[in-house]
Amino acid sequence: ASVNTSSTQYAHEVYPKRITQLDPSDNFSFVHISKCAGSTWIRLFNSILKLSICPEQENGPELSVFYQRNKHCKDADYTLISLRSPRHHVWSQFTMCKYSAWGVNITRDYKDFPRSGAESEDDEADFDTWLDHFVSMGDETNNHYNCYHPANFQTRVLTSSNHWVKSGIGGFNANMTLAKKTYEDLDFVALVEFVHESQCMLYYR
């Protein structure tokens, strides 16, 4: 049986900016989302590709797409980003807050932060407690343990007009229409789960 491909839309038709050749002599902006391999990408841009990248620091700043495009890196010719599976992303945020020196330090004044032990069963129980804490908060943004508020984190980066979204400021019910429009308008989107394939795609362009 023949296959009707007349109505098929291919990636290069839906996202034409994703196949356009990039000029390495131009200015690049990379939106660094917490726990989405941002430091790895910025290191690649700086040391291997030698791109003019904004921001150039591996450890931040971590800004929304809107703020970076309109304020911090407004002279960039291209905007790049790295996204991650939401489930893996939330788990990584939790373990960063629980175990890293940075996370331990900034959560030190919150005695109720779930940190019962270092075994796998402790992590699972603490993760459940951590998630339950945010569910019960509703739209409240004040007590995110001074770390990450995980609700719709990546989508909020795509839609928020605030300079950063870690605390949840600006709300959690992100506009999905705006998120999709922002996503489609980006010049390059890497995926953490396919970081090597993403690097190959960037080299090709």
Order of alpha helices (4+ residues) and beta strands (2+ residues): alpha-beta-alpha-beta-beta-alpha-alpha-alpha-alpha-alpha-beta-alpha
